[in-house]
Amino acid sequence: MRLPVNIFLWTFTATLVPLVLLVWGVTSYSEQRFQKEVSREIDENIDSLIGEMSNRMRYEREVVEGIGQSQEIQTMLNALMASSMGIRHPELTSMRINANRFLAGLQRTVPGLGSIRILDAAGNTVIKVTLGRVASPAFDSLGQVNYVEEEFDNDRFLRRLERLPSDQISFMTLPLMFGDALPGREPSTLYAVRPLRNVDDRTAGYVVVNTFGEQLDEILSFSPRPRDGKVMIIEHNPGTPSRDGMILFDDQREIGFISPFENGTTDGQPDARRIDDGGFWDAAVAKSNGAYLSRDGETRYYYQEYHPYPHSLTSWFVVFKLPADITTAPFRDIRLSLFGFGLLALVMSLLFAGLGARYFSRPIIRLSESLKRFADGVRDRPIPVDSRTTEVHELQASFRYLTEQLANEARRRDRAEKKALQQAKLASIGEMAAGIGHEINNPLNNILTLTRLIERQLPPDQPGVREDINDLRAEAHRASRIVRGVMNFARQLPPEHQTVAVASWLEEVIERMEPEAMEADVHLALLSATARCEAEFDPGQMEQVIANLVRNAIHASPVGGHILIQAECLESSVRIEIRDEGSGLPAEVIEQIFDPFFTTKAVDRGTGLGLSISLGIVQYHGGELTLENRRDAGEPEATGVLARVVLPRHKTRPRIARTNKTSTASKSTQSNPTP
């Protein structure tokens, strides 16, 4: 992609995109604030509606309490008690007339009361007044009292009445025979039932009142509608499935509380569980207060739960229904204007890109030509630094960094070649050691055999000769150990991988080294890996490596010194570090430390093959073995050597390749065990 195009894209991105994002963010933030303001306004309106309805419902409950405590109804208690015992009270007719007159006058005085009933203890209607009209007792009964409605025979309803608290008003639904609504419809409000108690504190009857709801309709009809929203009142009645979700009031469908009592074309009553395929109702039941956006994104419902009936699980949802775009429409034009602004910015970006390309491209082209000359070997002409552009100066610094990296890479290549040379040297010495060890092994066996034969034939009076023979045997054993080390170095058998628990395995290895440490008066301290750390390696070969490193640390440590063995389990590898407190390694020794037969110990304390064998074992496991002074490893105040072994946790390829000759020599050497 050419520079002018890049400049255009960056100019366009750097100018238009942030501006668009800024405007978009501001409008989105304003829209959210506006939505919160609308929600607050609607919530306040809902709270006001709930307050007015609560006052009306409280007033109606006070009226029901007043009916139960009135003198006319209290006088009826004697007649009701006599009726429950099958006796007709002699003044029943006059009592009923007085009660009917009182209730009819009350209904004319207190608007909104629908039907008022006085039931006896058996749940039968003794008095009924509806909208100021008194119902006559036209139904005969098995007792001595005529009833206003048919004699009631419903044990389930009677048990519900008997369980009602005697000191408060309860709200419930009544059987269909009490229905005041049109067929197929449920009354909008529940019936208020107040038990009547006589002087013996026995239930003599019940006051049952139902309001048709015209007062609630007036409250809802005259209440303000924020943003031209529509109001709904929905009943939530989990104990009565037929009423759960019933819409009691709806502006849009012209449904009111009084609708079930009036003639109309609507069959039944609408159910809120069908709104938005049940999505709204599920959200409202799950969270009593909130807002719900319809699935088509066109309607938003703000709702709040209200409990109109004390001591009852039945509640109402007061809902405001608004078009969803009422909060987005004012901001739609602002966003549309962004597209026109974007086209204008695009044209301006093209003009600025052409001018900017000429200014920025010239120094870059000169720098490119200088780099080509440098690649062709013409390095006597320096790269020009006359550009005032910061990025071009950084590019020149990057070129200098490139030359430094090339030099570093050359040094790393030299080290890699030296390491490869060392591995080749180890391989060639291994081949030679295999042959020499095999040839020397047999004469040593013969020497040891002859020393035993000579010792048996010596007379007991020649202790000097016997002592010389012991010295000869000791030297032969020493030579045998050297040959065994040479053969082990040459053999380098492939590891037999096993899954090893690193912590317990390392503890066992260090425990076997304790006697040597105690003999040298050196303390071993182990910081093991976590108990769950596992790795795949040859435990026998790796024990030989760790034991050799710990032994070297013991030999290098002063009396009373400490050796720290630390294991760490990483994600893909296991790292084991051994620190001693010796004098460290001289600089001239570090380069030769892994060479076969090179040692800094006394003649009788090592062959110089231990580290070479350990290096081969670790490399055949695909790991690394390094030795360095602790001062060089980031511990400036410490003395001694840090030996580090890094092994892969899973079986992997060896870091060096074996030659066929070494393998063959190793197999032939294994057939002749050392003495």
Secondary structure by P-SEA (a helix, b strand, c coil): ccaaaaaaaaaaaaccaaaaaaaaaaaaaaaaaaaaaaaaaaaaaaaaaaaaaaaaaaaaaaaaaaaaacaaaaaaaaaaaaaaacccccaaaaaaaaaaaaaaaaaaacccccbbbbbcccccccccccccccccccccccccccccccccccaaaaaaaaaccccbbbbbbbccccccccccccccbbbbbbbbbcccccccbbbbbbbccaaaaaaaaacccccbbbbbbbbbbccccccccccccccccccccccccccccccccccccccccaaaaaaaaaccccccccccccbbbbbbbbbccccccbbbbbbbbbccccccccaaaaaaaaaaaaaaaaaaaaaaaaaaaaacaaaaaaaaaaaaaaaacccccccccccccaaaaaaaaaaaaaaaaaaaaaaaaaaaaaaaaaaaaaaaaaaaaaaaaaaaaaaaaaaaaaaaaaaaacccccaaaaaaaaaaaaaaaaaaaaaaaaaaaaacccccccccaaaaaaaaaaaaaaaaaaaacbbbbbbcccccccccccaaaaaaaaaaaaaaaaaaccccbbbbbbbbbcccbbbbbbbbccccccccccccccccccccccccccccaaaaaaaaaaaaacbbbbbbbcccccccccbbbbbbbbbbcccccccccccaaaaaaaaaaaacccc
